[in-house]
Amino acid sequence: MIRLLSQTVESLPEEFGFRDGQKGVHNTRTMMLSDLETLLRELPPEATKKDYKKAIVEKNVLAKSTDSTRRYNAQRLSELYGLDPDIPLFRIFRSYWETGERGRPLLALLLALARDPILRLTSEPVLDMEVGERFDKTDLQEVLREHTGDRFSETSIKKISRMTGSSWTQGGVLEGRQKKTRQRPDCAPVSTAYALVLGHLCGVRGELLFDTFWTRVLGASAHDLHDHAQTASRRSLLTYRNAGGIVEVDIEPALTTKEQELLREQN
């Protein structure tokens, strides 16, 4: 079981856009960061679910060669990222994405982790690595075998380890092609804010928000995370207060009225 430190994956609130279960995208695809970047560059922030599908399938903004490939990519990108402003995780992600390019790979990785159980399964061996340590894909394969039983064939296990390894690289946590090593990703205020949003939606509050699975992905020190949160607060991404060591983080500025009520019902 992958723990979110104070939360387990079973507690992920699906009503906000988290996805759990046995299905994921990474049995056939990576996080497709390049396609996502192209799609979000071509469509405005107010684009609808139908707009995203039309752009991929009819307008072929991702330049895929066949109709079946375009439809398949639309399906997989939608499963992984949502591509629907009615899904809170995606809508907040998209608004944060528009604040600037720095932090975008980590931002996309965080959303992919929130929505793909297969990718989440591989987090422990990657995040446990020291910066500069050599990545061994057999560690991912061992974790996948342990947590999926006989659901995947040995060939599929090896493919998933390649797909997830690539995603951790696209997100900036690993570097290199054939020989990958652990690196410290480029953490920015926007990715820190999103990690805090994810933790808050999972029920974590106060200082504990800076010690969750999501902030661990960022690879930053607690001091840097607090600095980033303060900057994010000045940019109105969320509200951060630290008075005498008592920390308060309010994500309600990023939520609709209905979502705020839903979040209060959880408490």
C-alpha positions in Angstrom: 0.0 0.0 0.0 1.3 3.4 -1.0 0.8 5.9 1.9 0.4 9.6 1.5 2.1 9.9 4.9 -1.0 11.0 6.9 -3.4 9.6 4.2 -3.6 6.3 2.3 -4.6 6.0 -1.4 -8.0 4.6 -0.3 -8.9 8.1 1.0 -8.5 9.9 -2.3 -11.8 11.8 -2.9 -13.0 10.9 -6.3 -15.6 13.8 -6.3 -12.7 16.2 -6.8 -11.1 14.2 -9.7 -8.8 11.7 -8.0 -8.9 8.3 -9.5 -8.2 5.0 -7.7 -8.7 1.3 -8.6 -6.8 -1.0 -10.8 -6.9 0.8 -14.2 -4.4 3.4 -15.4 -2.9 4.9 -18.5 0.7 3.7 -17.9 0.2 0.2 -19.1 0.3 1.6 -22.6 1.4 5.3 -22.4 3.7 7.7 -20.5 2.4 10.9 -19.1 2.6 12.4 -22.6 3.9 15.8 -21.4 4.7 17.0 -24.9 1.2 16.3 -26.2 -0.3 18.0 -23.1 1.8 21.1 -23.6 0.8 21.3 -27.3 -2.9 20.8 -26.4 -2.9 23.5 -23.7 -1.0 25.9 -25.9 -3.6 25.5 -28.7 -6.7 25.8 -26.5 -7.7 28.7 -24.2 -8.2 28.2 -20.4 -12.0 28.4 -20.8 -12.0 25.4 -23.2 -14.7 22.8 -22.5 -14.5 19.0 -22.5 -15.9 18.9 -26.1 -13.3 21.5 -27.2 -10.4 19.3 -26.0 -11.8 16.3 -27.8 -12.5 18.2 -31.0 -9.0 19.7 -31.0 -7.4 16.2 -30.8 -9.8 14.2 -33.0 -11.1 16.6 -35.6 -8.5 19.4 -35.8 -5.6 17.0 -35.1 -3.6 19.5 -33.1 -1.3 16.7 -31.9 -0.4 15.7 -35.5 -1.3 12.0 -35.3 -1.4 10.1 -38.5 -4.7 8.1 -38.2 -8.2 8.8 -36.9 -7.9 5.8 -34.6 -4.7 7.1 -33.1 -6.2 10.5 -32.5 -9.3 9.0 -30.8 -7.1 6.8 -28.6 -4.9 9.7 -27.6 -7.9 11.8 -26.7 -9.2 8.9 -24.5 -5.9 8.4 -22.7 -5.2 12.1 -22.2 -8.7 12.5 -20.8 -8.3 9.6 -18.5 -4.9 10.9 -17.2 -5.6 14.6 -16.9 -9.4 15.0 -17.0 -9.5 17.6 -19.7 -12.8 18.9 -18.3 -13.2 22.1 -16.3 -16.0 20.4 -14.4 -13.3 18.2 -12.8 -11.9 20.4 -9.9 -8.4 18.9 -10.1 -8.1 19.7 -13.8 -9.7 23.2 -13.6 -7.3 24.2 -10.8 -4.4 22.6 -12.7 -5.2 24.6 -15.8 -5.5 27.9 -14.0 -2.1 27.3 -12.3 -0.6 26.2 -15.7 -1.4 29.6 -17.1 0.8 31.4 -14.5 4.0 30.6 -16.2 6.2 27.9 -17.7 8.4 27.2 -14.6 7.0 24.3 -12.6 4.8 22.9 -15.4 6.5 19.4 -15.6 6.0 18.9 -11.9 2.5 20.3 -12.1 1.6 17.8 -14.8 3.3 14.9 -12.9 1.3 15.7 -9.7 -2.0 15.6 -11.6 -1.0 12.4 -13.4 -0.2 10.8 -10.0 -3.5 11.9 -8.6 -5.4 10.2 -11.5 -3.3 7.2 -12.3 -3.1 4.4 -9.8 -0.4 2.5 -11.8 1.9 5.5 -11.8 1.3 6.0 -8.1 2.4 2.4 -7.4 5.8 3.2 -8.7 6.4 6.3 -6.5 8.0 4.6 -3.5 11.1 3.2 -5.1 11.6 6.5 -7.1 11.1 8.9 -4.2 13.2 6.8 -1.8 16.2 7.3 -4.1 18.9 9.8 -3.1 19.8 12.6 -5.5 22.4 11.3 -7.9 21.6 7.7 -7.3 21.3 5.4 -10.3 17.8 4.4 -11.2 17.1 0.7 -11.6 13.9 -0.2 -13.4 13.8 -3.6 -11.8 12.8 -1.9 -8.5 9.7 -0.7 -10.3 9.0 -4.1 -11.7 9.3 -5.7 -8.2 6.8 -3.2 -6.7 4.4 -3.7 -9.6 4.5 -7.5 -9.2 4.0 -7.1 -5.4 0.9 -4.9 -5.8 -0.7 -6.2 -8.9 -0.4 -10.0 -8.4 -1.1 -11.8 -11.6 -3.0 -9.0 -13.3 -0.2 -8.2 -15.7 2.0 -10.5 -17.6 5.8 -10.3 -17.3 6.0 -8.5 -20.6 3.4 -5.9 -19.5 5.3 -5.4 -16.2 8.5 -4.5 -18.1 6.5 -2.2 -20.4 4.9 -0.4 -17.5 8.3 0.1 -15.8 9.5 1.7 -19.0 6.4 3.9 -19.3 6.4 5.0 -15.7 10.2 5.5 -15.7 9.7 7.9 -18.7 7.0 9.8 -16.9 9.2 10.3 -13.8 11.8 11.6 -16.2 9.4 14.0 -18.0 8.3 15.3 -14.6 11.9 16.1 -13.7 12.4 13.6 -10.9 14.7 11.4 -12.9 17.1 12.5 -15.7 18.8 10.7 -18.5 17.6 8.3 -21.3 19.0 4.8 -21.1 20.8 5.4 -17.8 18.7 7.4 -15.5 19.6 9.0 -12.2 17.6 10.7 -9.4 17.6 14.4 -9.6 16.1 17.3 -7.6 13.2 18.5 -9.7 12.6 22.2 -10.5 10.1 23.0 -7.8 8.3 26.3 -8.1 5.6 28.2 -6.2 2.9 27.0 -8.7 3.8 23.3 -8.2 4.1 23.7 -4.5 0.6 25.4 -4.4 -0.8 22.5 -6.4 0.7 19.9 -4.0 -0.8 21.8 -1.1 -4.2 21.8 -2.9 -4.0 18.0 -3.4 -3.1 17.4 0.3 -5.9 19.8 1.4 -8.5 18.0 -0.7 -7.3 14.7 0.9 -8.1 16.1 4.3 -4.7 17.2 5.6 -4.5 20.6 7.3 -1.9 23.0 8.8 1.7 22.2 9.0 1.0 18.6 8.0 0.3 19.8 4.5 4.0 20.3 4.0 4.7 16.6 4.8 2.5 14.7 2.4 3.0 12.3 -0.5 2.4 15.3 -2.8 5.0 17.6 -1.3 7.4 14.7 -1.2 7.2 14.5 -5.0 8.5 18.0 -5.1 11.8 17.1 -3.5 12.2 20.5 -1.7 13.1 21.3 1.8 10.4 22.4 4.3 11.9 25.9 4.3 11.7 26.1 0.5 8.1 24.8 0.5 7.0 27.5 3.0 8.8 30.2 0.9 7.0 28.9 -2.2 3.7 28.8 -0.4 4.2 32.4 0.6 4.9 33.4 -3.0 1.9 31.5 -4.2 -0.2 33.3 -1.7 0.9 36.7 -3.0 -0.1 35.5 -6.4 -3.6 34.6 -5.1 -3.1 30.8 -6.0 -4.1 30.0 -2.4 -4.0 31.7 1.0 -1.0 31.0 3.3 -0.5 32.3 6.8 2.3 31.5 9.3 1.9 33.3 12.6 4.2 32.2 15.4 4.7 28.8 13.8 0.9 28.2 13.5 0.4 27.5 9.8 -2.9 27.9 7.9 -3.4 27.1 4.3 -6.8 28.0 2.6 -7.4 26.7 -0.9 -11.0 28.1 -1.1 -9.9 30.8 -3.6 -9.3 28.0 -6.1 -12.7 26.3 -5.5 -16.2 27.1 -6.6 -18.9 27.7 -4.0 -20.3 24.2 -4.5 -16.8 22.7 -4.1 -16.2 24.7 -0.9 -19.4 23.3 0.6 -18.4 19.8 -0.5 -15.0 20.2 1.2 -16.6 21.4 4.4 -18.8 18.4 4.5 -15.7 16.2 4.5 -14.4 17.9 7.7 
